[in-house]
C-alpha cells in the first residue's frame, strides 16, 4: 500500500464527493471491493486479471480507480479501470494528484477529458 494512502486512511474513513461517490473508500470497502473483484467468477470470465490493481475508489458510474502494483510500475501511480471496455488508463502519478484532479474537475468523467472520449 502506498504511504500516501496509508496516511490518509489513518486520518479518515475514506473521502466522498458531494454526491456520495467514493473518491477513496474506507479500509473496509477497499478490502471488500478488491476481494469481490478477485473472487468473482463472472468477472474472471469477462475481464483481464485484477491481481496487479488495488482498487481504492470509483466514479459513481461503474469505473474504478486503482493503484498499480505491477513489476516495473511506479508504486503510487493511479489508473482508472473502465468497466465497459476493461481498459486500464493512467490518470495520476500519486494519490494527491488524483484527488486534486478530481476536485478541479467538472463531472464524474474528468479522467476522460482530453482523451478524445
N, C-alpha and C positions, 0 to 999 in steps of 0.2 A: 504494500500500500504506500503510495507517495506520502511524504511527510506533510505536505500541504493539506491533504485530505484528512489525515490523522489529526492534525491540529484543529481543523475546522470542526470535526466531529467530537472532539474533546470539549469544545465550547458551545456547540449547538446540537440540536437533534435533527439536523438537516436544514435545508433552505428551500422555501417555496416562493413562487411568484405570486402576484396579486390574485391569480385565478386558481391557485392551489396546485399547480404543476410542480413536480419535484425537481427543482434545479439541481439539488443534491439531496438524495434520500437520507433517511436516518440509517444508522448502522443496521438495525433490524431489517429495514426494507432492502438495503444493499445485499444482505445475506439472502433474504427470501427471493429477490429477483434473480440474482446470479445462480442460485440453486435451481430455480424453475427453468431458466434458460439452458442450463446444462443437463437437466434430467428429463426434460420433455421429449417424449418420443416423436411427437408431431413436429417440434422444432428441428429435431435431428434429421427428419426426412425433408424438411423444407429449406433449411439454411445450412451454410458452412458452419464449422465448429466455432463455438464461442469461447473456447478454452484460453485464448490469448487476449480476451477482453475482460475488464472488471467494470460492469455497469454501475453507474453512480447516479443517474437521473434520467429524466425524459422531457419531451416537449409537450406532453398532454395529448398528442395525436398519434402515438404509436412508435415514433422514433426514439431511440435510446442513446444516451451519451455514456462513454466508457473511457477508462484509461487503457492504454495498450500495454500488454505485458508479454511482449514477444522478444525473443533474442534479436539483438541488433537495433531494437527500437529504444528511444529515449524514454525512460520512466517518467511519467508526468504528462506526456502528450495525450490530448483528449481527441477522440474520434466520435463521429455520430454513426450509428447503425440505422440504415433506412429499412424499416420493416416491410416495405413493399418490394424492394429490389435486392435486399441483402447486401447492399453496398456499404462499405465502411470507409468514411471520408474524414480526413484530418480536419479539425476545427480550431484547435488551440494548443499552445505549447505548454500550458500549465493550468491548474485549477483556477488561479487568479485571472488569467486571460480569458478562460471560458466564462467565468462569472461576469467579468467586465463586458465581454461581448454581448452576453445575454441582457445585461442591464441597459446597454446602449441601443438595443435593437427595437425595431417596430414589428413585433409579432413573433409567433411561435416558430416560424421557419427562417429565422435570422441567419442560420448557417447556410441557407441556400442562396442568399443574396450574393450576387456577383458570380455565381457559378453557372449561370445560364438556365437555371430551373425556374 
